Amino acid sequence: MIRNRCGMFLLLSAACLWAGFAAAEQRRPNIVWLTSEDNSAVWYRLYNPKGAPMPNIERLAEHGLVFNNAYSNAPVCSVARSTLISGCYAPRLGVQWHRKEQPVKMPPGLHMFPWYLRQIGYYTTNNAKEDYNFLPEEKEGVWDESSNKATYRNRKPGQPFFHVQNFGRTHEGQLFRNRPDESLKTNPDDVEVFPYHPDTPLFRNKYADYLDAQTEVDAQIGEFIRQLEADGLLDDTFIFHFGDNGGVLPGSKGYANEDGLHVGLVVYVPKNFRHLVPAEPGSRIDGFVEFIDLSATVLNLAGATIPEGIDGRPFLGPGVTLEELNRRNTTYGYAERFDEKYDLVRFFRKGKYSYHRSYQPFNFDGLYNEYRYKQPAYREWLALYRQGKLNAAQAAFFEARPPECLYDLENDPHEVHNLADDPAYADVLADMRREVQRRMRNLPDLGMIPEPVFLREGAPDGFGYARANKDRIARLLAIADLELVPFDEAKPKLEAAFADDDPLARYWAWIVCSSFGEQATCFVDKARKAMWDDDDLLVRTRAAEFVGLVGAGDPRPALVDILNKTTDPVEANLILNTVVLLQDGKTNLPFDFAQVANAPWVKSSGEVARRIRYLKGTTD
C-alpha cells in the first residue's frame, strides 16, 4: 500500500511538473506582424487628419500603442526587409542594393531572428513575401513555413507562435493603372497635395486612389484580426502593424527622405501581457524606433536572449522604461541602387531636424527608372518639368541636389525648404554632419565601395569585407566629404587623391569634382586624359562624367570604349547610369546604343536589361 501511494505521488508530481512546464510555455506571448507595402505614416488618419480612415488599425491603437516616430531604415522593400530579418544596418553587410545582383551571408554566428524564436519553442510562419538580399541557406531553420499558405493554425496545441502576414494592396504597382474619379470613394477635390507635387487632376486622382487603398488594406487586416479573435487568441497575442517602407506617390518610395522612411507603427497589447509594455493602452509614444529595433523587440517580448551582433535594441518588453524610450530621438536611413538607377544618400533625423547627405548630388532624383515611370503621375511630372510648368519646389526633383540638406520637420514636414546654408542653423548642421560621418566610419558603410567592386572583392561575405576594409572606407569617406568644404581647400587633397594607387580614391575624387561642377574646371585637362588612360574602367567613367557635366567636351566616345571593354553586367549598369544622366539631364548628350550593341553584357538578364531597353527605346 505504501509502495502504491509512493508511486501515485510520483505520478502526480510528474504530472504537476509537466503542467508547470506547459504553463511556462503558455506564458510566452504570441506575436503577429501585419505588414502592408509602401505606405508612409502620412496616409493614416491616425497620423494626419487628411489621411485615410482605417477603423481596424485604429481599434488596435485604442488597445495598444501608436509610435509617432517609427522609421524604416530603407525606402524600398528588399533592403528594408533585409534590415528587419537581420536586425542589422544593411550597408555594413552589403545588402543595401535593391534588388540583389548577388546574395550575401549573414555575419558569422548570427541568424535571421525567427531562428532564435524556434530555439525556445515558437512556431514561426511567414505569409508570404520575403525579399531578403541574403543567401538562400541563411533561411535554414528560420521558418516552420514560409509560403502563401502559411498559417499559425498548424502549430501544436498551446505552442506560442510568431506569424507574419503581408498585404499588397498598397504596393506601388497598384498605381500603374488608371481609375476614373467616379470609381473612387475618396473625392480627389478633398485631398491635400504635397508641396513638391504639381497640383493636377491626375495627381489628385492618384492621391484619392491611394487613400482608398489604405482603407481596403485596413479591411483585410480586420478580417485577419477577426480570425485571431475567433481562435480565442487576442488576449495572448501582440499584433504589430507597420508599412515595410514609405511611399508610394512619386518622390517617396525609393528616396531616403521623410516620406520614404517614416512609417506608421501600431502595436496591440494583449490583456494577459500588459506588464511587458511601459505605457497604458491608448498611449502615443514619441520616442524614435527603427526597423533594426523590431527583431530585438520581438525577441525581448518572447523572453529570448537577444544575440550579440545586431544593431537594434528593444522598445517593448522587460527592461524598457517609458522615460528611456521617449529619450530616443534619432534614426538613420540609406538609399542606393533601386533596380537599375544608382544613387548614394544617407538620411539622419535627430529630434525635429532631418539631414540628407547626397554623395553623388548630380544624380538627380527624377533620373529615369523603368519601374517607377510606369506610374502615370511620374510621367506627367516629368512632362510638366520639360514644359517649364513647375515651381521651384516641384522642379527640384529633376535637378541636381546640394550635397547636404537640412530640414525643420515641425514647420516643413515634406522637406522643401533647405536650411543648410542658413547661418542660424550652422550648429545643427555641423552636429548632424558629424553624426553621419561617425556612423559611416563605424559601421563601416559599404556605400563607399561601388557595387561591382564589392561583388568582385567582397561577396558573399559583406560583413567580413567591410571590417577588413574599415580603414579604406574611412579614407574614401574623407575624400567624398571634400564636397563639403570650399573648393580651394579641397583642391590639394583632390590632387593627392588623383595620384593615389587605390583606384577608388581616384574614383571618388572625380565624383567630388562633378559635385563642385564649374568650380573644378582646373581639372578638366586631367579628366580628359583620365577618361581614356586610367587603367580602371570605373575611374574612367567618373572622369568622363565630369567632362560631360561641366561641358568640357564630348565624353561619349570614351564611354562607348569603356562599355565595349567591360564584361561585367553590374559594372555596365553603373556606367550606363552615367550615360542616362548625361543624356537626360541638362547636358543633353543623346547616346547611340548601337555603338555598344555587341558588348558581352548586352544579353544579360539582370538590372542592366532595364537600362538597355530604355536606351534602345523598347521600354513599354
C-alpha positions in Angstrom: 0.0 0.0 0.0 2.8 2.4 0.9 4.6 1.5 -2.4 1.3 2.2 -4.3 0.9 5.5 -2.5 4.5 6.5 -3.3 4.0 5.5 -6.9 0.8 7.6 -7.1 2.7 10.5 -5.5 5.5 10.3 -8.1 3.0 10.2 -10.9 1.1 13.2 -9.6 4.4 15.1 -9.1 5.5 14.4 -12.6 2.1 15.4 -13.9 2.2 18.7 -12.0 5.8 19.3 -13.1 4.8 18.8 -16.8 1.8 21.0 -16.3 4.1 23.7 -14.8 6.4 23.4 -17.9 3.4 23.7 -20.2 2.1 26.7 -18.3 5.5 28.3 -18.5 5.4 27.8 -22.2 2.0 29.4 -22.3 3.3 32.4 -20.6 5.1 33.3 -23.7 3.0 35.7 -25.9 2.1 35.1 -29.5 3.4 37.7 -31.8 1.9 38.7 -35.2 3.2 41.2 -37.7 0.6 42.6 -40.2 2.8 44.4 -42.8 1.4 46.5 -45.6 3.5 47.6 -48.5 4.9 51.1 -49.4 2.8 53.3 -47.1 4.1 56.2 -45.1 2.5 57.3 -41.9 1.1 60.4 -43.6 -1.5 58.3 -45.3 -3.1 57.2 -42.0 -5.8 59.2 -40.3 -4.0 58.2 -37.1 -1.1 60.4 -38.1 -2.7 63.0 -40.4 -6.2 64.5 -40.3 -6.3 64.2 -44.2 -5.2 60.5 -44.0 -7.4 57.5 -44.7 -9.9 56.2 -42.2 -8.6 52.8 -41.0 -11.0 51.7 -38.4 -9.5 48.3 -37.7 -6.0 49.7 -37.2 -7.5 52.5 -35.1 -9.1 49.9 -32.8 -5.8 48.2 -32.4 -4.4 51.6 -31.4 -7.2 52.0 -28.8 -6.0 48.8 -27.1 -2.3 49.4 -27.7 0.4 51.9 -28.6 0.9 54.3 -31.5 4.5 55.2 -32.3 4.7 58.7 -33.7 8.3 58.4 -34.9 8.7 54.9 -36.4 11.2 54.6 -39.3 12.1 52.1 -41.9 15.9 52.3 -42.4 15.5 52.0 -46.1 12.8 53.3 -48.5 12.5 50.1 -50.6 11.3 46.7 -49.7 14.3 44.3 -50.2 16.7 46.5 -48.3 14.1 47.2 -45.6 13.2 43.6 -45.2 16.9 42.6 -45.1 17.2 45.0 -42.2 14.2 43.6 -40.5 15.1 40.0 -40.7 18.8 40.6 -39.7 18.4 43.4 -37.1 21.5 44.9 -38.8 22.1 48.1 -40.8 22.2 46.9 -44.4 25.3 48.9 -45.5 27.5 47.0 -43.1 26.5 43.7 -44.6 26.4 44.5 -48.3 22.6 44.2 -48.7 21.8 47.8 -49.4 21.2 47.5 -53.1 17.7 46.8 -54.4 17.4 44.1 -55.6 20.4 41.9 -55.0 22.6 41.1 -58.0 24.3 38.5 -55.8 23.1 37.4 -52.3 25.4 37.6 -49.3 25.9 35.9 -46.0 24.7 36.8 -42.6 27.5 37.8 -40.1 29.3 34.8 -38.5 27.3 33.3 -35.7 24.2 35.5 -36.4 20.9 34.1 -37.6 17.8 35.6 -39.0 15.9 36.4 -35.8 13.0 33.9 -36.1 15.6 31.2 -35.7 16.0 32.3 -32.1 12.3 32.1 -31.5 12.2 28.5 -32.8 15.0 27.6 -30.3 12.7 28.5 -27.4 9.7 26.6 -28.8 7.9 29.1 -31.1 6.2 28.1 -34.3 7.2 30.6 -37.0 5.4 31.3 -40.2 5.6 33.9 -42.9 2.8 34.6 -45.5 4.4 35.2 -47.8 6.8 37.9 -49.0 10.5 37.5 -48.0 12.6 39.6 -50.5 15.8 39.2 -48.5 19.1 40.0 -50.1 20.8 37.1 -48.3 21.9 33.6 -49.5 19.0 31.1 -49.5 20.8 28.8 -47.0 20.6 31.6 -44.4 16.9 30.8 -44.1 17.5 27.3 -42.9 15.8 26.8 -39.5 14.2 30.2 -39.7 10.6 29.4 -40.7 8.4 26.4 -40.0 6.6 27.5 -43.1 7.0 30.5 -45.5 4.5 30.5 -48.3 1.2 32.0 -49.4 -0.5 29.2 -47.4 1.5 29.6 -44.2 -0.7 29.9 -41.1 -0.1 29.8 -37.3 -3.0 27.3 -37.1 -0.7 24.4 -38.0 1.2 24.7 -34.7 1.0 22.2 -31.9 -1.7 22.8 -29.3 -0.6 25.5 -26.9 2.5 26.3 -28.8 3.4 30.0 -29.0 3.8 31.4 -32.5 5.3 34.2 -34.5 3.4 34.9 -37.7 4.0 37.5 -40.4 1.1 38.4 -42.8 1.8 40.6 -45.7 -0.8 42.8 -47.5 0.0 44.1 -51.0 -2.9 46.3 -51.9 -0.9 49.5 -51.2 2.1 48.4 -53.2 3.5 50.8 -55.8 2.3 48.7 -58.7 -1.3 49.4 -57.7 -0.9 52.9 -59.0 0.1 51.9 -62.5 -3.5 51.5 -63.6 -5.9 54.4 -64.3 -9.0 54.6 -62.2 -11.6 57.1 -63.2 -12.6 59.6 -60.5 -16.1 58.3 -60.3 -14.9 54.8 -59.3 -13.1 56.3 -56.2 -14.5 56.5 -52.7 -12.2 59.4 -51.8 -13.1 62.7 -53.6 -10.0 63.9 -55.4 -11.1 67.5 -54.7 -10.6 66.9 -51.0 -7.1 65.6 -50.9 -4.1 67.7 -49.7 -1.3 67.7 -52.4 2.2 67.7 -51.1 4.1 70.9 -51.9 6.7 69.1 -54.1 4.0 67.7 -56.3 2.1 69.5 -59.1 -1.5 70.1 -58.2 -3.1 68.5 -61.3 -6.2 66.3 -61.8 -4.0 63.3 -62.3 -2.1 63.7 -59.1 -5.3 64.3 -57.2 -6.7 61.2 -58.7 -3.7 59.2 -57.6 -3.9 60.6 -54.1 -7.5 59.6 -53.8 -6.8 56.1 -55.3 -4.0 55.6 -52.8 -6.2 56.7 -49.8 -8.8 54.2 -51.0 -6.1 51.5 -51.0 -5.3 52.2 -47.3 -8.9 51.6 -46.3 -9.0 48.4 -48.4 -5.9 47.1 -46.7 -7.4 48.0 -43.3 -10.5 45.9 -44.2 -8.2 42.9 -45.0 -6.4 43.5 -41.7 -9.7 43.5 -39.9 -10.5 40.1 -41.4 -7.3 38.7 -40.0 -7.9 40.2 -36.6 -11.3 38.6 -36.5 -9.7 35.3 -37.3 -7.4 35.7 -34.3 -10.4 36.6 -32.2 -12.4 33.6 -33.4 -9.5 31.4 -32.4 -9.5 32.9 -28.9 -6.0 34.4 -29.2 -6.4 38.1 -28.8 -5.7 38.1 -25.0 -2.3 36.5 -25.6 -1.2 38.0 -28.9 0.8 41.1 -29.6 -0.2 42.5 -33.0 2.2 44.8 -34.8 1.1 46.7 -37.8 3.5 48.7 -39.9 4.4 49.6 -43.5 7.5 47.9 -45.0 8.7 51.3 -46.2 7.3 54.7 -47.1 5.6 55.6 -50.3 4.2 55.5 -52.7 3.4 58.6 -54.7 6.3 59.9 -56.8 9.3 61.0 -54.8 8.7 58.9 -51.7 9.4 55.2 -52.1 13.0 54.7 -53.1 14.1 58.0 -51.7 15.8 58.5 -48.3 13.6 61.3 -47.1 10.8 61.7 -44.6 8.0 60.5 -46.9 10.1 57.5 -48.0 11.1 56.4 -44.5 8.5 57.5 -41.9 6.1 54.6 -41.4 3.1 54.0 -39.2 3.6 51.6 -36.3 0.7 50.4 -34.1 1.2 47.7 -31.5 -1.9 46.0 -30.0 -1.1 44.9 -26.4 -2.9 41.8 -25.2 -4.6 41.8 -21.9 -2.5 39.0 -20.4 0.8 40.7 -21.2 0.3 44.3 -20.4 3.1 44.1 -17.9 5.5 43.8 -20.8 4.9 47.3 -22.1 5.9 50.6 -20.5 2.7 52.6 -21.2 -1.0 52.3 -20.9 -3.2 51.1 -23.8 -4.2 54.0 -26.0 -0.9 55.9 -25.5 1.2 57.5 -28.2 4.9 57.2 -27.9 7.2 60.0 -29.1 10.5 58.1 -28.8 12.1 57.1 -32.1 12.1 53.4 -33.2 13.7 51.9 -36.3 13.4 48.7 -38.3 16.7 47.5 -36.7 14.8 47.5 -33.4 11.9 45.3 -34.4 13.8 42.0 -34.2 15.2 42.8 -30.7 11.8 43.8 -29.6 10.2 40.6 -30.7 12.9 38.5 -29.0 12.6 40.6 -25.8 8.8 40.1 -25.6 9.2 36.4 -26.2 11.8 36.0 -23.5 14.6 35.0 -25.8 18.2 36.2 -25.4 19.0 39.0 -27.8 22.1 37.9 -29.8 25.3 39.9 -29.9 26.0 41.4 -33.3 22.6 43.0 -34.1 22.3 46.8 -34.2 18.8 47.2 -32.8 17.5 47.5 -29.2 14.1 46.5 -27.9 11.4 49.1 -27.4 9.0 46.8 -25.6 9.4 44.0 -23.1 11.5 43.6 -19.9 13.9 46.4 -19.1 12.3 49.0 -21.3 11.0 52.1 -19.5 8.8 54.9 -20.9 11.3 57.5 -19.8 14.2 55.9 -21.6 12.1 55.1 -24.7 11.0 58.7 -25.1 14.6 59.9 -24.9 15.4 58.1 -28.1 15.4 60.8 -30.8 17.5 59.6 -33.8 17.1 57.4 -36.8 19.4 56.5 -39.7 18.4 55.7 -43.3 20.1 54.7 -46.5 19.3 54.7 -50.3 21.4 53.3 -53.1 20.5 51.4 -56.2 16.8 51.0 -56.9 16.6 48.5 -59.8 18.8 50.0 -62.4 19.0 53.5 -61.0 22.1 54.3 -58.8 22.3 56.9 -56.1 24.0 57.2 -52.7 22.2 59.1 -49.9 22.2 58.8 -46.2 19.4 60.2 -44.0 19.7 61.2 -40.4 16.9 62.5 -38.2 17.5 64.0 -34.7 14.6 65.5 -32.9 12.7 67.8 -35.3 15.5 68.0 -37.8 16.3 65.8 -40.8 19.6 65.8 -42.6 20.2 64.4 -46.1 23.8 63.6 -47.3 23.9 63.1 -51.1 27.3 61.7 -52.0 26.5 62.0 -55.8 24.3 65.1 -55.8 24.4 65.4 -59.6 22.3 62.2 -59.8 19.0 64.0 -59.7 16.1 62.2 -58.1 14.0 62.0 -61.3 16.6 60.1 -63.3 14.8 57.5 -65.4 13.9 54.3 -63.6 11.8 51.9 -65.6 9.6 50.6 -62.8 8.9 54.0 -61.2 8.0 55.6 -64.5 5.2 53.0 -65.0 3.2 55.3 -62.7 1.3 57.8 -64.8 2.0 60.5 -62.2 5.7 60.1 -62.7 5.4 60.6 -66.4 3.2 63.7 -66.1 5.6 65.2 -63.5 8.5 64.8 -65.9 6.4 66.2 -68.8 5.5 69.3 -66.8 9.1 69.9 -65.9 10.2 69.8 -69.5 7.4 72.2 -70.3 8.6 74.6 -67.6 5.3 74.4 -65.7 6.6 73.6 -62.2 7.6 75.9 -59.4 11.0 75.6 -57.7 9.9 73.1 -55.1 8.2 70.9 -57.7 11.1 71.2 -60.2 13.8 70.2 -57.7 13.1 66.5 -58.3 14.7 66.8 -61.8 17.7 68.9 -60.9 21.0 68.4 -59.1 20.7 68.4 -55.3 23.0 70.1 -52.8 25.4 67.6 -51.1 23.7 68.5 -47.8 20.1 69.4 -46.9 18.7 70.2 -43.5 15.0 70.5 -42.8 12.9 71.5 -39.8 10.1 68.9 -39.9 7.9 70.7 -37.4 7.5 73.5 -39.9 8.3 71.7 -43.1 7.1 68.1 -42.9 7.6 67.4 -46.7 11.2 68.8 -46.7 11.1 71.6 -49.3 12.9 74.4 -47.5 16.6 73.6 -47.2 18.2 75.3 -44.2 21.8 74.0 -44.8 23.0 77.4 -46.0 21.2 79.4 -43.2 23.8 80.6 -40.6 21.2 80.3 -37.9 21.3 76.5 -38.3 25.1 76.1 -38.7 25.5 74.3 -35.3 22.6 71.9 -36.0 24.0 71.2 -39.5 27.5 70.5 -38.1 26.2 68.2 -35.4 24.2 66.1 -37.8 27.0 66.0 -40.4 29.4 64.7 -37.7 27.0 62.0 -36.6 26.5 60.7 -40.2 30.3 60.7 -40.7 30.8 58.8 -37.4 28.2 56.2 -38.4 29.6 55.8 -41.8 33.1 55.1 -40.4 31.9 52.9 -37.5 29.6 50.6 -39.4 31.8 50.6 -41.7 29.5 51.7 -44.5 29.9 49.7 -47.8 28.3 52.5 -49.7 31.8 53.9 -50.3 32.5 50.7 -52.4 30.9 50.6 -55.8 28.6 47.6 -56.1 30.6 45.8 -58.9 33.8 46.3 -56.9 32.1 44.8 -53.8 30.8 41.9 -55.7 34.2 41.1 -57.2 36.2 41.6 -54.0 33.8 41.0 -51.1 30.8 39.0 -51.8 29.3 36.9 -50.3 31.0 37.9 -47.1 29.9 41.5 -46.9 30.4 41.7 -43.1 33.9 40.4 -43.2 34.8 42.6 -46.2 33.6 45.7 -44.5 35.6 45.0 -41.4 38.7 44.2 -43.4 38.3 47.5 -45.4 37.4 49.7 -42.5 40.4 52.0 -42.9 40.0 52.1 -46.7 36.3 53.1 -46.3 37.3 55.8 -43.9 39.9 57.2 -46.4 37.3 57.1 -49.2 34.7 58.9 -47.0 37.3 61.6 -46.3 37.7 62.2 -50.0 33.9 62.1 -50.6 33.4 64.7 -47.8 35.6 67.2 -49.6 32.3 68.1 -51.3 31.5 69.9 -48.0 34.5 72.3 -47.9 35.4 75.3 -50.1 37.0 74.2 -53.3 40.3 75.9 -52.6 40.6 73.8 -49.5 39.6 70.6 -51.3 41.8 71.1 -54.4 45.2 69.9 -53.0 43.5 66.9 -51.4 41.9 66.1 -54.7 45.3 66.3 -56.4 46.6 63.8 -53.9 43.7 61.5 -54.5 44.3 61.6 -58.3 47.8 60.3 -57.6 46.6 57.5 -55.2 47.3 53.9 -56.2 43.8 52.9 -55.0 41.5 53.3 -58.0 38.6 54.0 -55.6 40.4 57.1 -54.3 40.6 58.4 -57.9 37.0 57.3 -58.4 35.8 59.4 -55.5 37.9 62.3 -56.4 36.2 62.6 -59.8 32.8 62.3 -58.1 33.8 65.2 -55.9 34.8 67.2 -59.0 31.4 66.6 -60.6 29.8 67.8 -57.4 31.8 71.1 -57.5 30.9 71.4 -61.2 32.4 74.5 -62.8 34.4 75.3 -59.7 36.6 72.3 -60.6 37.3 73.1 -64.2 41.0 73.4 -63.4 41.0 69.6 -63.5 39.4 69.4 -67.0 42.6 68.5 -68.8 43.4 65.8 -66.3 39.9 64.5 -66.7 40.1 64.4 -70.5 43.2 62.3 -70.1 41.9 60.1 -67.3 38.7 59.2 -69.2 40.9 57.4 -71.8 44.1 56.5 -70.0 43.2 55.4 -66.4 43.6 51.6 -66.0 40.3 51.3 -64.1 37.1 51.4 -66.1 35.0 53.0 -63.3 37.6 55.7 -62.8 37.5 56.4 -66.5 33.7 56.6 -66.2 33.7 59.2 -63.5 36.3 61.3 -65.3 34.1 61.2 -68.4 31.1 62.1 -66.4 32.8 65.2 -65.0 33.9 66.2 -68.5 30.3 65.9 -69.7 28.7 67.6 -66.7 30.8 70.7 -67.0 30.5 70.9 -70.8 34.3 70.5 -71.4 34.0 68.2 -74.3 32.1 65.1 -75.6 32.6 62.1 -73.2 30.5 59.7 -75.3 33.4 58.2 -77.4 35.2 57.4 -74.1 32.1 55.9 -72.6 31.5 53.8 -75.7 35.1 52.5 -75.4 34.6 51.7 -71.7 31.3 49.9 -72.3 32.8 47.8 -75.0 35.7 46.8 -72.7 33.7 45.7 -69.6 32.4 42.2 -69.4 30.6 42.7 -66.1 26.9 43.4 -66.4 26.8 45.0 -62.9 29.7 47.3 -63.9 28.0 48.1 -67.2 24.8 49.1 -65.4 26.7 51.5 -63.2 28.4 53.0 -66.3 25.0 53.3 -68.0 23.7 55.3 -65.1 26.2 58.0 -66.2 25.2 57.6 -69.8 21.5 58.2 -68.9 22.4 61.1 -66.6 24.3 62.8 -69.5 21.5 62.0 -72.0 18.5 63.1 -69.9 20.0 65.8 -67.8 20.8 69.4 -68.8 23.9 68.3 -70.7 21.5 66.7 -73.3 24.0 64.2 -74.8 21.9 61.5 -76.6 23.5 58.1 -76.7 23.6 55.8 -79.7 23.2 52.4 -78.2 24.1 50.7 -81.5 27.8 51.5 -80.8 27.8 49.1 -77.8 25.2 46.6 -79.1 27.7 43.8 -79.4 29.2 44.2 -75.9 29.1 40.9 -73.9 26.9 42.2 -71.2 24.1 43.3 -73.6 22.4 39.9 -73.4 22.4 39.9 -69.6 19.0 39.5 -67.8 19.9 41.4 -64.6 19.1 45.0 -63.8 21.2 46.2 -66.7 18.5 44.9 -69.0 16.2 47.7 -67.9 18.8 50.3 -69.0 19.3 48.5 -72.3 15.6 48.6 -73.0 15.4 52.3 -72.2 18.4 53.3 -74.3 17.2 51.2 -77.2 13.7 52.8 -77.0 12.0 49.5 -76.3 10.6 50.2 -72.8 6.8 49.7 -72.5 
